[in-house]
């Protein structure tokens, strides 16, 4: 089956494990915008950090029952989800009175690439594509993960939403990103595991918008949404 992705033709092939490979015409793509967590790196680390480690630390610091601390924390998460504060270590360090930078560094041994992501990046480098990591992660989080997995050896440029003042889910993010990078939306591919982010990118006019359905090796895959999707980025090549 062939899909029209902007001016590109993408063919899908279903493998035995139900993963779909999209055969993209890479000659028509100059710039590749890639999310970090859940696209290149295993989201299992972030799930552990925010949903297990932080609730435990909060319970200890406030002498609360773990279930009570978790319920309170998840309610705080829900209040700011999708906004820049949700991704901000400064915001959460102040709100929870915890040293999140120290906790990130102490648990960073859990950070790892998703299967096939390193090979995907190596292939793009060989094809001389411009690779830009575009993340909602706080700059300190990016620094910690960079130190562990060495993203610098693959990525040409890094942009965090905190630098631009808007989360990727927000419409204001995308014109600022284009001003910053000068990419041609018609010759740019963007991959992310977040449906709201992909929706915002598509509304802005990026023609090749790809959903990653397997962001977390410790959890079931996401259901494919309305965007063209693959389980992992290496299925794009």
C-alpha positions as CSV (number, residue, x, y, z in Angstrom):
1,X,0.0,0.0,0.0
2,X,1.4,3.5,-0.9
3,X,0.8,6.6,1.1
4,X,1.3,10.2,-0.1
5,X,3.3,12.0,2.6
6,X,3.5,15.5,1.3
7,X,5.5,15.2,-1.9
8,X,7.1,11.9,-0.8
9,X,5.9,8.4,-1.5
10,X,5.9,6.1,1.5
11,X,5.3,2.4,1.2
12,X,4.4,0.3,4.2
13,X,5.4,-3.3,4.8
14,X,4.0,-5.3,7.7
15,X,6.6,-7.5,9.4
16,X,5.9,-10.7,11.3
17,X,5.9,-8.9,14.6
18,X,3.3,-6.5,13.1
19,X,5.8,-3.7,13.0
20,X,5.3,-1.5,9.9
21,X,8.2,-0.2,7.8
22,X,7.7,3.0,5.9
23,X,9.8,3.2,2.7
24,X,10.5,6.9,2.5
25,X,12.0,8.6,-0.6
26,X,14.9,10.0,1.4
27,X,16.2,11.9,-1.7
28,X,13.4,14.4,-1.1
29,X,14.3,15.0,2.5
30,X,17.0,17.4,3.7
31,X,16.2,17.9,7.4
32,X,15.2,15.3,9.9
33,X,13.6,16.6,13.1
34,X,13.6,14.0,15.9
35,X,12.1,13.9,19.3
36,X,14.3,12.5,22.1
37,X,12.3,10.6,24.7
38,X,10.1,7.9,23.2
39,X,11.6,8.4,19.7
40,X,15.3,8.0,20.1
41,X,15.6,7.1,23.8
42,X,13.6,4.6,25.7
43,X,10.7,6.3,27.5
44,X,11.0,3.6,30.2
45,X,13.5,5.8,32.0
46,X,11.1,8.8,32.2
47,X,8.2,6.6,33.3
48,X,10.4,5.2,36.1
49,X,11.7,8.7,37.1
50,X,8.3,10.5,37.2
51,X,5.9,7.8,38.2
52,X,8.0,5.6,40.6
53,X,11.1,7.4,41.9
54,X,9.7,10.9,42.4
55,X,6.6,9.6,44.3
56,X,8.8,7.6,46.6
57,X,11.1,10.5,47.3
58,X,8.1,12.8,47.9
59,X,6.6,10.4,50.3
60,X,9.8,10.2,52.3
61,X,10.4,13.9,52.3
62,X,6.9,14.7,53.5
63,X,6.4,11.6,55.7
64,X,3.4,10.6,53.6
65,X,2.0,7.2,52.7
66,X,3.3,6.3,49.2
67,X,-0.1,6.0,47.7
68,X,-1.1,9.4,49.1
69,X,2.0,11.0,47.7
70,X,1.5,9.4,44.3
71,X,-2.1,10.6,44.1
72,X,-1.1,14.2,45.1
73,X,1.7,14.2,42.6
74,X,-0.3,12.8,39.7
75,X,-2.9,15.5,40.3
76,X,-0.2,18.2,40.1
77,X,1.1,16.6,36.9
78,X,-2.4,16.7,35.3
79,X,-2.7,20.4,36.1
80,X,0.2,21.4,33.8
81,X,0.4,18.6,31.3
82,X,1.0,19.9,27.8
83,X,2.4,23.1,29.1
84,X,6.1,24.1,29.3
85,X,6.0,23.7,33.1
86,X,5.3,20.0,32.8
87,X,8.8,19.5,31.3
88,X,10.7,22.0,33.5
89,X,13.0,20.7,36.2
90,X,13.2,24.1,37.8
91,X,9.4,24.2,38.2
92,X,9.1,20.7,39.7
93,X,12.2,21.2,42.0
94,X,10.6,24.3,43.5
95,X,7.1,22.8,43.6
96,X,8.1,19.5,45.3
97,X,11.2,20.8,47.2
98,X,13.3,18.0,45.8
99,X,16.7,18.1,44.0
100,X,15.6,16.7,40.7
101,X,18.9,17.4,39.0
102,X,20.6,15.2,41.6
103,X,18.0,12.5,41.2
104,X,18.3,12.6,37.4
105,X,22.0,12.2,37.6
106,X,21.8,9.4,40.2
107,X,19.4,7.4,38.0
108,X,20.9,8.1,34.6
109,X,22.3,4.6,34.3
110,X,18.8,3.7,33.2
111,X,19.0,5.9,30.1
112,X,19.3,4.0,26.9
113,X,18.6,4.2,23.2
114,X,15.5,2.5,21.8
115,X,16.2,-0.6,19.7
116,X,17.6,0.4,16.3
117,X,17.8,4.1,17.1
118,X,21.6,4.3,17.0
119,X,21.7,2.5,13.6
120,X,19.0,4.8,12.3
121,X,21.1,7.8,13.3
122,X,24.3,6.3,11.8
123,X,22.5,5.8,8.5
124,X,21.2,9.3,8.4
125,X,24.8,10.6,9.0
126,X,26.0,8.4,6.1
127,X,23.3,9.9,3.9
128,X,24.4,13.4,4.9
129,X,21.0,14.4,6.3
130,X,20.7,17.4,8.7
131,X,19.7,15.9,12.0
132,X,18.1,18.1,14.6
133,X,16.9,16.9,18.0
134,X,13.8,18.8,19.0
135,X,12.7,18.1,22.6
136,X,10.5,19.3,25.3
137,X,13.0,18.1,27.8
138,X,14.7,20.7,30.1
139,X,18.2,21.6,29.2
140,X,19.7,19.9,32.3
141,X,17.8,16.7,31.4
142,X,19.2,16.9,27.9
143,X,22.7,17.3,29.3
144,X,22.4,14.3,31.5
145,X,21.1,12.0,28.7
146,X,23.7,13.4,26.3
147,X,26.4,12.4,28.7
148,X,25.1,8.8,28.9
149,X,24.3,8.0,25.3
150,X,26.4,10.5,23.4
151,X,23.8,12.1,21.2
152,X,26.3,14.7,20.1
153,X,28.1,12.3,17.8
154,X,25.0,11.9,15.7
155,X,23.0,15.1,16.0
156,X,23.9,18.4,14.2
157,X,21.8,20.7,16.3
158,X,19.8,20.6,19.6
159,X,16.7,22.7,20.3
160,X,14.7,22.5,23.5
161,X,11.2,24.0,23.9
162,X,12.5,26.0,26.9
163,X,14.8,28.0,24.6
164,X,11.8,29.0,22.5
165,X,9.4,29.5,25.4
166,X,6.6,27.2,24.2
167,X,6.1,23.4,24.3
168,X,6.0,21.5,21.0
169,X,2.2,20.9,21.5
170,X,1.7,24.7,21.2
171,X,1.2,26.4,17.8
172,X,3.6,29.2,18.7
173,X,6.5,26.7,18.9
174,X,6.7,25.8,15.2
175,X,7.2,29.2,13.5
176,X,9.8,30.0,16.1
177,X,11.5,26.7,15.3
178,X,11.5,27.4,11.6
179,X,12.9,30.8,12.2
180,X,15.7,29.2,14.3
181,X,16.5,26.4,11.9
182,X,15.4,27.7,8.5
183,X,14.1,24.3,7.3
184,X,11.8,23.8,4.4
185,X,8.6,22.1,5.7
186,X,8.2,20.4,2.3
187,X,11.6,18.7,2.6
188,X,11.6,17.9,6.3
189,X,10.6,14.7,8.2
190,X,9.5,14.9,11.8
191,X,9.1,11.9,14.1
192,X,7.6,12.0,17.6
193,X,5.7,9.7,19.9
194,X,3.2,12.3,21.1
195,X,-0.1,12.7,19.2
196,X,-0.6,16.3,20.4
197,X,2.9,17.3,19.2
198,X,2.4,15.6,15.9
199,X,-1.0,17.3,15.4
200,X,0.7,20.7,16.0
201,X,3.5,19.9,13.5
202,X,1.0,18.8,10.9
203,X,-1.2,21.9,11.4
204,X,1.9,24.1,10.9
205,X,2.5,22.4,7.5
206,X,5.2,19.8,7.9
207,X,4.4,17.2,5.2
208,X,6.2,14.2,6.6
209,X,5.0,13.7,10.1
210,X,5.6,10.2,11.6
211,X,4.2,8.8,14.8
212,X,6.4,6.4,16.9
213,X,4.1,3.7,18.4
214,X,6.7,1.9,20.5
215,X,8.3,4.6,22.8
216,X,8.6,2.4,25.9
217,X,10.2,-1.0,25.9
218,X,8.6,-1.7,29.3
219,X,5.0,-1.0,28.2
220,X,2.7,-2.0,25.4
221,X,2.9,0.0,22.2
222,X,0.6,2.9,21.6
223,X,-2.4,2.6,19.3
224,X,-1.6,4.1,15.8
225,X,-3.4,7.4,15.5
226,X,-4.3,9.3,12.4
227,X,-0.7,10.0,11.4
228,X,1.5,7.6,9.4
229,X,3.2,5.5,12.1
230,X,6.0,3.0,12.7
231,X,7.0,1.2,15.9
232,X,10.6,2.4,15.9
233,X,12.5,4.9,13.9
234,X,14.7,2.3,12.3
235,X,11.5,1.1,10.4
236,X,11.8,4.3,8.4
237,X,14.9,2.9,6.6
